[in-house]
Amino acid sequence: MDLFPNATVWIQKDEYQYYIGEAWQPGGRSQADPDDVLMLVKLNIDHRVRFVDGDNQEPIPGIKVYTGGKHTFASQYAAVNTKSGAVVLASDNLYLYENLEKHVPIAATLDAASNLKAQERMKEIASSPRLIVPGHDPAVFSRFPAPGGGVARIQ
């Protein structure tokens, strides 16, 4: 959020509600940074947070959002229509290409089975497996080298 100071944040409603409340109570499980949660609340006060309520939603024409594999309480990933077809931006639901290729869950998940299920679904949604983009793999910049300088253009 701090890297894109003018952006609107789209987040699962359940994710937001959990991390501003129950996550911090006894027995809660918070993987979130408290400063990030405070920033998110401030952005909401500034009318820069939009909620997605559930799976397979299209908050913006051409962009669908899906509930993910429990990296966080209600993590999500997106599919974007491009001229090459549907591209899946996996975010933290898929760290590396290796996770997908070897069918192994990400390291930080609340539920490995749900993470693997999300990976399988990504394969169904994307027009091609090469159009599934993991959230943390440096190979993204070699598979999508333009324009360069730490920026990948996926068309």
C-alpha positions in Angstrom: 0.0 0.0 0.0 2.9 2.3 0.7 4.4 1.8 -2.7 1.2 3.0 -4.4 0.1 6.0 -2.4 -2.8 7.0 -4.7 -4.2 3.5 -5.3 -7.6 2.2 -4.2 -7.2 -1.1 -2.3 -9.6 -3.9 -3.1 -9.8 -6.5 -0.3 -12.0 -9.3 0.7 -14.6 -8.0 3.2 -13.9 -11.0 5.4 -10.2 -10.3 5.3 -10.6 -6.7 6.4 -13.1 -7.5 9.1 -10.9 -10.2 10.5 -7.7 -8.2 10.6 -9.2 -5.1 12.2 -10.9 -7.2 14.9 -10.8 -10.9 15.7 -7.2 -11.5 14.7 -5.9 -9.5 17.6 -8.2 -11.2 20.3 -7.0 -14.1 22.4 -7.0 -17.1 20.2 -6.8 -15.1 17.0 -4.2 -15.7 14.4 -2.6 -12.6 12.9 0.1 -12.8 10.3 -0.5 -9.1 9.5 1.8 -6.3 10.4 0.0 -4.0 12.8 1.2 -1.0 10.9 -0.2 -2.4 7.7 -3.6 -2.9 9.4 -3.5 0.7 10.7 -2.7 2.0 7.2 -5.6 0.0 5.8 -8.0 1.4 8.3 -6.7 4.9 7.5 -7.2 4.3 3.8 -10.7 3.1 4.5 -11.4 6.3 6.4 -10.1 8.2 3.3 -12.6 6.2 1.1 -9.8 4.4 -0.7 -10.7 0.8 0.3 -13.3 -1.2 -1.7 -14.6 -4.5 -0.4 -15.0 -7.7 -2.4 -17.7 -9.9 -0.9 -16.8 -13.5 -1.8 -15.5 -15.6 -4.5 -15.7 -15.1 -8.3 -16.6 -11.4 -8.2 -16.0 -8.9 -10.9 -15.4 -5.6 -9.1 -14.0 -3.9 -12.2 -15.0 -4.9 -15.8 -12.4 -7.4 -17.1 -11.0 -8.2 -13.6 -12.3 -11.1 -11.6 -11.3 -11.8 -8.0 -11.2 -15.2 -6.4 -10.8 -16.3 -2.8 -7.5 -18.0 -2.4 -5.8 -20.8 -0.5 -5.7 -19.4 3.0 -2.3 -17.7 2.9 -4.1 -15.2 5.1 -7.6 -15.4 6.6 -9.4 -14.6 3.3 -6.6 -14.1 0.7 -7.5 -13.4 -2.9 -6.1 -13.5 -6.4 -7.2 -11.9 -9.6 -7.7 -12.8 -13.2 -7.4 -10.1 -15.8 -8.6 -10.2 -19.4 -5.7 -9.3 -21.7 -5.2 -9.6 -25.5 -3.3 -12.9 -24.7 -6.3 -14.2 -22.7 -7.0 -14.5 -19.0 -3.9 -13.8 -16.8 -4.0 -14.9 -13.2 -2.1 -12.7 -10.8 -1.7 -15.1 -7.9 -0.3 -12.7 -5.4 0.7 -14.6 -2.2 -1.4 -17.6 -3.1 1.4 -18.8 -5.3 5.0 -17.7 -4.3 7.0 -19.4 -7.0 6.6 -21.1 -10.4 8.1 -24.1 -8.6 5.0 -24.3 -6.4 2.8 -24.7 -9.4 5.2 -27.0 -11.4 5.8 -29.4 -8.4 2.3 -29.0 -7.0 3.5 -28.0 -3.6 1.8 -25.5 -1.3 3.4 -22.2 -0.3 5.4 -22.2 2.9 3.2 -19.8 4.8 -0.4 -21.0 4.6 -3.1 -21.7 7.1 -4.2 -24.7 5.1 -2.0 -26.5 2.6 -4.9 -28.4 1.0 -6.8 -25.1 0.2 -3.6 -23.7 -1.3 -3.2 -26.6 -3.6 -6.9 -26.4 -4.6 -6.4 -22.7 -5.4 -3.4 -23.6 -7.6 -5.5 -26.1 -9.5 -8.2 -23.5 -10.0 -5.7 -21.0 -11.3 -4.8 -23.5 -14.0 -8.5 -23.7 -15.0 -9.0 -19.9 -15.0 -5.8 -18.9 -16.9 -5.9 -19.2 -20.6 -2.5 -20.9 -20.4 -0.3 -22.0 -17.5 2.3 -19.5 -18.7 -0.2 -16.8 -17.8 -0.2 -17.6 -14.1 2.0 -15.1 -12.4 3.3 -15.9 -8.9 3.7 -13.2 -6.3 7.4 -13.6 -5.4 9.3 -15.3 -8.2 12.1 -13.3 -9.7 11.7 -15.4 -12.8 8.6 -13.3 -13.6 11.0 -10.6 -14.9 12.7 -13.0 -17.3 9.4 -14.5 -18.5 8.0 -11.0 -19.0 11.1 -8.9 -19.6 9.6 -5.7 -20.9 9.8 -2.9 -20.0 12.6 -3.9 -17.5 14.1 -2.2 -14.5 12.1 -4.3 -12.1 8.8 -3.9 -14.0 7.1 -6.7 -15.9 4.6 -6.0 -18.6 2.1 -8.8 -19.0 0.0 -8.5 -22.1 
